[in-house]
Amino acid sequence: MKASLEWLQQFVNLKDIPLDKLVEDISLSVAEVESVDSMKVFDIRVGEIKSVKKIEKSTKLNHAQVDVRDKKNLSIIFGGYFPIKKGDRVPVAVAPTLLPTGMKIEKKEMFGIVSEGMLVADDEMGLKLTTEGILRFNKSTKIGQNIFDHLKFSDSLNLSITPNRADLLSIQGIARDLSAIYKKKFTSVTIPKLNFEDKELDQHFSIKIKCSDSLRRYAAIKLSGLKNTVSPDWMQKRLLSADLRPINAIVDCTNYCLLELGQPLHAFDYEKISEIDVDRGHHTGLREITVRYSSGHEKIDSLDEVKREIPDGAVVIADSKKILALGGIIGGFDSSVSENTSQIILESAVFDPTLIRKTSKTLNLSTDASYRFERGVDEEVTVAALKHAAGLILEICGGKITSKIFDFPNRKSTIKNKIIFSLDRYESHTGMVTSIENAATILQKLGFQISKKSKKNFETTSPSWRKDISIEEDLYEEILRISNFNSIPETFISSQLPTENHIQLLNPLGPETAYLRASLLPGLLNTLAKNVNVIDGDINFFEIGHIFQNNKGHLHESSNLTGLIACDNIDRAISEARLAIDQVVRLLNKAVSIKMVDDIKAEIMLDSKLIGTINVINPDLIRCDRKKRKAISFSMNLTELIKLPKTQATYRPINPFPSIDRDVTFVTPEQYFIGPILDEIINLDDLIVNVKMIDNFRNTNSETALTIRISYASDQKTLNDNEVNTLHQNLIKKIAQKYKFKIK
């Protein structure tokens, strides 16, 4: 997005802001400034014709000697397109150079004469400033002066806009942010009041919408009696500063409003819209455009002179016989505006971003319109932009309004987001102190509505153009960036990890990598933070790697397994961890025991040796999780684990007799590690061959329901129900009494 400094001045006074500071502030608080571009980099100067004569061997070419100050007799060969005489002062390009249109100017020899430059016409500069086709300067104009300096072309800021800030794809949107940063008055675009007093409003034109699901808003108006001419020089300068080539007044006005308000518009030549009915050879004059989905295998001759097959399901604007435009992407050549156009249908619409992107990618075609629609255009500016463009066209081309404003809004897309702002939470999250008045003022400058204000809180309604604002933390970012991120003092994190047992590197890449890792958990927490709002269900990560510790001056390196589990229930997370731990130690033909240390930590014991821990993760470490899942971690020292003697595995033949399963649900207000309970159950009787937890649920009464499946079998015979039932009832009574469970 290119923003002319002169154009920005229309909305906010920046004259007292040095360019270097402006660039720095925009890059820090708005969007990255990739470059400051100037038309003055093109070496096109005011030159005075010293002599002109025809080239004898050519019927069309002339030879001139031109004074461009540092070269008094520059030799130039030119055609006879424009009458040039001695004393004329015109634009001259001195070879070698490059024109704004991309044309390279080199020295060339023709008919034995060397041409050292070029007389530059308007269209070769991308301009249409004169009807003759070439600029002529008066005698007071300084010879050798850069013509863009003479014409007062403004420098432009080339901004890299992130996809979430579609509002910055307009001059008005950028100026709004700058007014908040510099605490200056913001002057929005003045929307004209259109005159609908003409009694001859066209009743022969209508619009039908057949794809309302993919339209957020569609508006149009008919203008007649136009004289399509060249646009004024001030408009051409602004368009050219944004790398848009002036074409004609009608098209230039639509492009101008695109840049100023961020709303793409399109003009159809009304006379090129087919009539919907012909009665016995007599034209009825009835015309209608339909906004619909393409039916497949339809084609369009687009404005870039390429014939394209339209993908099935794309939005198109069509009349009774042909496709007029590919909605939100590009217009059709068959309905395009020309110099002879006197009546137009002016369209302003907002299309579904997903469908526009899909169609654009399918056709491998990206335009200024599709680029904006993909990121989200403000549907509340649709009609305002239509009126703005119509007003400009009528001002430049004359004519009158000959229809009502057709407006088809989609009410579902206009819901605004309300967010409660808490001063206490802001200061806790950011570490910055501000006042409730300052926070409210900044947000109001950015277009937010403030209500229900108190000493510590207020409610905000986000503006329609800020579709990226959805949670309270988004408001914090707005306040911080407008206040200037550089104002945040440099402080050490108050809860820094102790480093006395860490191994420090001699030549670290940076302060964040100054120590060898003493735990795998920080890396897993970082991975969790990046994925926590992407994954809907349970999250399970693990890593096996080396950790390093300083043990009384000696480097101690060990292999470690760390897992991280996040789900909706802490009991289920702990059970999942226990199952994972059991899978690991099963390789040693051993069973672990879990020893509770406190409410948030347990030790993993194997043969009375500590091999790891289970820890409940502090919710503050994953407060970015919108689903508010509970998380635990477990860590095991694999180096120590593999040193333990491996129990000799014994062969046990497959039992030829079937097993019988019985389920039991224990209900308890307490929270237990399920592993020790499962171990105890399986050791109660030789007929118990398998025990596993199949469900873990915490109800609204804060009671935990543990459903356990117990499998019974004998290697001597087939057990009957009576035998199993007796054993099962005795077992569950014993467990219930010991742990004070209720049996469900």
N, C-alpha and C positions, 0 to 999 in steps of 0.2 A: 504494500500500500504506500503510494507516494502522496505526501501532504505538502502543498505549497505553503510557505511561510506567510505569503501575502494573503492567501485564502483563510488561513487560521486566524489572521488578524481581524477578520470580519466577525468572528465569534468571541474572541478574547484578546485583550490588549497585551501584546508580548514585546512591545517596542523597548521596554527597559530591561529585557532579559538578554544577556549576551548569548550569542549562538552556541558557544562551547558549553555554557551552563545549561541551556535549553536541551541540547543533545544529551548531556549527562543525566539530567532529571528525567527526561522521557525514557531513556534506556533503563533507568533504575526503577521507575514507578509506573510506566505505561507499557512500552514495548521496545524491543531492541532497535536502535537506529543503526542500520547496516551501512548507510552512507548519506552524505549530504550532496545532493546532485544539483548541478547548475547547467542551464543551457549555454552559459558563457564559455563552457569548455569547448564548444564548437567554434572553430576559427573562421567565422563568417564576418567580414568587415564591410564598412561603408567605403565604397570605392568610387572615384570620379573618372568618368570616361574622358580620356585626353584626345583620342582620335578613333575614327571608325572607317573601315573600308571593306568592300566586298572582296572575297577571294576569287580571283579570276577563273580558276579551274573548277569552281563549285557554283551551283545555281542557288544554294540555300544558305551557305555558311558565310559568316563575316569575321573580320579580324579587328580586335580593338587593343589599344594601349590604355592601361588603367593605372591610376595613381591610388595606392593603398597606404600611403605615408612612408613605410619603410622600403617600399618598392615603387619607384616613381613611374616606371614604364613596364608594368606587368603585361605580358603577352597572353591574350585570351581569344580563343576561337569560340564563337557562339552561333546559334541558329537564328533564323529570322522570325521567331515566334512573337517577339515584342519589338516595337520600334525603339531603337536605342540611338541616341545622338550625342555628339560632343557636349560635355558639360553635365550630363546626367549623373546623378549619384544613386547607385544601386547596390544591392548585396553582392559581395564578391567572396568566393572561397579560394584561398591560396593553396595550391598543391604542395606537398601531400596533406590531405586532411580527410575528415569524415563528416558527413552531414547527419542531421538528426534522424533522417529516414533510414540510415545505415549505408547510404551510397558512399563509396570511396572515390576520392578525387585524386588522380595521379597526373603527372606530366605526360602529355601525348604529342606526337608529331603527326601532322596531317598536311599534305600538299607542300611539304618542305618548311612548314611553320610549326614551331614548338608552342603548345598551349600550356601555360603555367598555372592555370586555375579555371574558374568557372563563374559565370554570372548565374546567381542562384534565384530560381523562381520560387513562388510561395509554396507550391505543392512539394518541391524538393526539400523544403524545410519542415514539411508536415503542417503548413499553415494555409489559410485562405483569407488573407487579410485584405485583399484588393479584388476588384472585379476584373482588372486587367491581367492579373496573374503574377506581377512582379512589383515589389516595393520600390518607391522612388522617394528619396530624401531631399529636403530643401537645402539651400546653400549654407544655412547656419549649422547643419549637421557636420560634426567633426570627421574629417577623412581618416580612415584607419580605425575608427572606433568599432568595437564589437557591437553588432546590430542588436543582440539580445540585451546588452547593457543599455543601449540607446532606447530600446522598446520597453525597458524596465521589467524584464522577466524576473520572477522571484525564484530564489533557491527553493529546493524541495527536500524534505526528509524522507528517506526510503526506509520504511518501518517493516520489521518482520512481525506479523500479527499471529499470535498463537490461536489454535482452532477454537478455544473456548471464548475468545473475545471478539465475536462477530460484530459487536457494536463499534469496534475500532476500525472497521472497514468503511469508514465515512469521515469526512472532515469534521462534521459536527460532533461525532463521538470522541474523536481525539481532542478537540477543543474543550469538550465538557470535562475531561480528566485534567487538562491543563488549568482550567479555571479553579478546580478544587485544589490542585497542588500549590498554585500561586495565590490562592484566596482572592481571585479577581472575578468581576462580573461576567457571567456567561450570557451571551445574546443568541438565542436560538433563531433558526430560519423563520422568516416572516411568511406565513402561508396566505396567499391572496384570497380575497372573497370574490368568487366567480359570479358573473352576471348570468342569471338564468331567466331574465325577463323577456327574452325573445319568445314570441307567441308561436313561432314555427318550429318548436322542438320536434325533432324527427320521430315519427311514429312507425317508420318503416324498418327500423333496426331493432334487433333483440339479441339476447344472450341466453344460452342454456348451459347449465352445469350438470354434468353426468358423472363426475368423479369427485364428489365433495369430500370423500375420505382423504384424498391426497391434496386438498386445497385448504390452507389455513385462512386465506382470504383472496377474493378476486374482485377487482374494480376496473371500470372502464368508462370512457366518455368520448363523445363524438365532437370533433371540431371541424368547421367548414369555412370556406372563403379564405383559405390560407395562401400566402405567396411565399413559397419555400425559397429562401435566399441564403446568403452566407451568414453565419452567426457573428456577433460583434467581437472585436479583437480581444476584449477583456475575458470573454468566455473561451475563446480559442487559446489564449495564453494559459488559462487554468487547466484546460483539457490537456494541452501539450505538456504541461508540468507534471501530469500524471501518466504520461506516455500514451495518451489517447489522441488519435489523429482526427482533427476536425473534418466533418464530411459535409453536412448541410445543417441549416438551423434547427429543423425538427429533430433529426438524429442527435445533434449536439446537445439539445436541451434534455433529452432523455439520459444521455451519458453524464451530463452535468449533475442532474439530480441523483443519479447512481452514486457519484463520488461524494456529493454533498450530504446526502441523507442515508446512503447505504441501501437504497431501494432500487432494484433493477426495474426498468420500464421498457415498453416496446410500443412502436407505432406501426399500425397497418394502414396501407393506402386503401381508403374506403372503396374507391372505384374498382379495385382489384378483388374485392370480396364478391363471390358469385351470388347472383340472385337465387332465392330458394324456390321460385316457381315462375314458370313462363306459361301464360294462358294464350294458346292458339297463336303463338308467334309474337304476342304483345308482352313487353316487359312489365312486370308488376312493380318493380322497384323495391321489393321486400328482400332484405338481407339479414342473415342470422349467423353468428359464430357459436360454435359448440365447444366447450371444454370437456374433453372425454379421454378415455384410455385408448391407446392404439390397438387395433384389432389384429395386428400381425401382418407382415409382408407389405406394409404401407411404406411409401418413400417420400422424401422431401428434398427439393433442391434448396439447400441452405444458403445463407448470405455469403458464406465463404466460397461459394461456387463449387461445392462438392455435393454430389447426389448420394444420399444416405438412406439405408434401409432402417426404419425405426423399429427398435425392439418391442416385442409384444408387452403390453401393460404400461408403456410410457405415457405420460400426459401430453396430449397434443391439443392445439387450438386449430379448429377446422371450420370451413364453411360447408355448403351442401355438396361441393364437388372435389375439394382438395384440402391438403394440409397447409395451414397458414404459418404455423410455427411449432417448434418442439418446445413445449412448455418449460420455462425456467432455464433453458440452455441456449437456443439460437433461433432466430427468425427464418422465415422462408423467403427465397428470392422472388417468388411469384406474387407476394403481397408487400414487397419492400417499398419504402418511401423513395421517391426520385425528385429531381428538380421541378418536375411538372405536377407534383402532388398538391392538391388543393383541399382535400378532405381526408381526415384520418380518424381511426379508432385508436385512442391512447389507452394502453393497458398497464395496470399496476397490480401485481399479484404476489402472493406468498405460497410457494409450493412445498410439499413435504420433503424435508432434507434427505431422508433415506432413499426415497424414490429418485430424486434428482441425482444423487451420488451414484446409484445403481445404473441409471441410464447413461450418465456421463462416462463411467468406467467402461460400460459395454461398448459405447461408440468411440472410446479413447478421445473424447472431446471435452476440454475444459475451457470455459469462457468466464468473463468477469461476472456475469449473472449467475452461472452455476456455482462458481467459487463461493459466492455469498449465500446462495440458497442452501448449499450443503452445510453451512455453518449456522444457519438460522437467522432469518430476517425478521425484524420486528413488525408483526402484523398490525400494530396500532399506528404505524407511520404510512401504511399503504395508501389510504385516501389522501392524507396530507401531501405525500409525494406526488400523487396524481394531480392535485390542485396546483402544486408548485410548478410542475412541468407544464401543465396547461396554461398557467399564467405567463410563464416565460415564452412559450410558443406564440400565444396571442399578442404579447408585447412586441416580439420581433417580426412575426409573419403577418400580423393583422388577423382578420377573420373573427369568428364568433362561435359560441357554444351552441350546438344544435341537438343536444340530447340531455337527458337527466344523467346523474352519476349512477351507473350500475354498480351496486355493492353487494357482494355475497360473502358475509363473514361466517367463519366457523367458530361458534361460541365456545366449543370445547377447548380451543387452543389459547384462550385468553385468560385462563386462570392464573392469578398472581400469587407468588409465594410469600407467606407471612412467617417471620422469624422473630423470636424473642431475643433481644440483646441484653446480656448481663454484664455489668461493669466488673463485678467480682470475678466472674469466669474469664473475662478478657484479660484482666491483670494476672490471674493465676496461670493462664495458658501462655501468655506472651512475655511475662516478666516486665511489662511496660506499664507505667502509671499514666492515666489520662483522666479527664473529667467527663461526666455524662453529657455535658453541653458540647464539648469538643467532638466527641464521637458522633453525636446527633448531627452537628453542623457538617462534618465531613460527608456523612452518608446522604444528607439532604442535598449537598452540592453535586453528588453523583446521581441524583434523581430518585433516591429512596424516600418513601413517605414514612414519617414518624408519628406514632400514636401511643396512647396509654403510657405516657412518660412519667417516671418517678425518679427518686434520687439515685437509684441503682439500676433501673431497668427501663426499657421501652420496647415497643413492638415496631418492627419495620415491615413495609411492603415493598418488595423489590420491583424496580421499573421493568416495563415490558421488554426492553432491549437487553436486560441482563439475565439471560437464560442460564448462565453459569452459576448463579447464586442459589444455593439450596439448603445450606446448613449454617449454623451460627458461626462456625470457624471461617466461613467465607467472608463474613462481615469483619472479623478480626483482620483478615488479610487486606481488605479494602482500607481500613483505618491505618494499618501499618504502612502500606505502600504510599498512601497520600501523605502521611506524616514524614516520609522519607526513611527507608530502611537504614540509611547511614546514621540516623539518630539513635539507633539501638546501641547502647553501650556494650563494649566488649567485656564480658565477664566469664569467669570459669563456671562450669556447671557445678552447682552446689553439692550434688551427689556424685562427685567423681569417684571412680573405682580406686581403691588403694593400689599402689604400684610397688610396694616394698617386696612382694614375692614374684614380681614380673621380671622378665628378661628384656632389657633394653637393647635395641639395635644401635650400632655405631653410626650407620649412615641410612637412616630411614628415608622413605620417599616423602613423608610428610608427618605432621604431628599425630594424625589419626592412625598411623602405622608405625609408631615409635617403639611399640612393645610387641613381642611374640604373644600370641593368644594363650591365655591361661584357661579358657573355657570355649566350648563350641556354641554355647547358648546365645551370646550376642548376635552371632551371624544368623542363627535360626529366627531370632526375634525380628531381625531386620527383614528377612525373607517373609515372615508372617505379616509384617506391617505393609509390605508391598502387595500382598495377595489377599489380605483379610476382607477387602470389600469387592473382590473379584469372584471369590469362591463362595457359593451359597451355603453348602452343607458343612460337614465336619472337615477340619483341616488337620492333616497329619504329615509332619516333616521329620526327617532324621538325617543325621550326618555322622559319618565315621571319619575321624581325622586325628592328627597329633596335637597335643597341647603341651605347653612348656611352663615350668614353674622353677622359681629360685629357692632351692632348699638349702638354707644356710650357706649361700655362696656357691652351691653346686647346681649345675643345670640338670633338671629332671624332666625327661621327655617320656610321654606315655601315649598309647593309643586309646582313644576314647569314643564311645558311642553315646550320642545325645539325641533324644527325641522330643518333639513338641507336639502336643495334642490340644486342639481347641474345638469345643462343641458346646451344646446348649446346657449341659449338665456336668457339674464337677465330678460327681460320683461315676458317671459313665466314662469320663476322661481318665479317671484313676484306674478303672477296670480295664480300659483299653491299654493303658500303660503296663499294667500287670501282665496282661496276655502277651504283649510284645516282649517283656522281660523273660517270661517263661519260655518263649520260643528261642531266645538266645541261649539260656542256660541249659536247655534240653540237649544241646550238643554235648554237654558234659555228663549227661545222664544224671543230673542233679536237680534238686528243687530249691528255690530261694524262699526265704522268709522275709516278711516286711515288719520292721520295727518302727512304730510311730515315735517321733521326737516331740512334735507339737502339732497344732492344728494345720500347719502349712508345710510341714516337712516330715518325710519318712526315710529310713535307711534301708537299703537293700543288703541283706545278709546272706552269705553262702558259706556253710561250714564254719559258722561263727566269725566269719571275716567280712568286714565292710567292703563291698565292691561297687557301691553306687548310692545315689539318693533319688528321691522323688520330691518335687517341689511344686507348690501351687504358685502360679505366676501372678504377680501384683496386677490388678486390673488397670492401673494407670499406664502400664507398659503397652497395653493394647487398647487404649481408650479410643483409637481411631476406628475400631470395629463398630459399625453401625448396628450389627446384630447383637452386640453385647455378649459374645460367647465367653465361656470360662476356659481357661487354659492351664495346663500343667506341663512340666518338663520332667524327664528322667535322664539320668546320666550314669553310665557304667564304665569302669576302668577295665578295658579289654586286656591291657598288658598284665594286670594282676589276675584277671579271670582265667587266662589261658595257662597261668602258672599252677593253678590248682590241679590236684590229681584228678584224673578222669575216672569216674566209677565204671567198672567193667560192665558192659551191657550183657544182659542174660537173655537167652532165647526163650521166647514164650510162644508156643504154637497157637495158630488161629483157633479160637474157640469154636467148636462145631455146633454149640448150642446157642440159640438166639438170646439176645438181651431184651430186657423190658425197661422202658423209660417211665419215670414218674417226675412230674413237675411240682414244685412247691414255691409259693410266694411268701416271703417274710416281709413284714412291714415294721419299720423302726423310725423314731424321730432322730436317732443318732446317725452319723456318717461313719462307715467302716471301710477299711481296705478289704476287698472281697477275697483277695488271694489267700490269706491265712484261713479264712472260713472254708474255702474250697479244699484246702489241704487237709483240714481237720475232718471234713466229711468223708473224703476218699479213704482215710485211714481208720474209719470207724468199723468197717467190716470187710472181709475178703470178697464178699459177693458184690461189692461196689466197684465197678470197673471204669467208670468215667463220671466226672462231675464238671459242669460248665454253667456259667451264668448266661442266660438267654435274653434277659431284659433288666433294665434299671430305670426306674421312673420316680421322679419327685413330684408329689401332688401339691395342691394349693395349700394344704395344711402343713407344709414343710416336712412331710413324712416321705421316707425313701422306701420304695417297693422293689425288692430284689427277687427276681424269678430265677430259680436254679433248676436245672435238669439233671437228674441222677439216673445213671444207667446201672441196672443189676443184671448179673449173669453168673452162671456156674459152669465150670469146665467138666462137671460130672453128670449133669442132667439138665433137663429143661425145667426152669422154675415155673411154678404156677402162680396165679394171682394172689392167692391167700398168703403164700410164703412172702411174696414181695410186699404186699400191703402191710403185713405185720411188721416186717423189718423197716419199711418206709415210715410208718407211723411212729415207731420207737425212735427212729433217727431224728425226725423233725421235731419231736417233743424235746429231745435232749438238746438240740441246737437252740430251740426257742427259749428253753429255760436258761441256758448258759448266757445267751446274749440279750435276753429279755425282748425277744421278737414277738410280734403278733403274727399268727398264721392266718393268711387270707384264704 
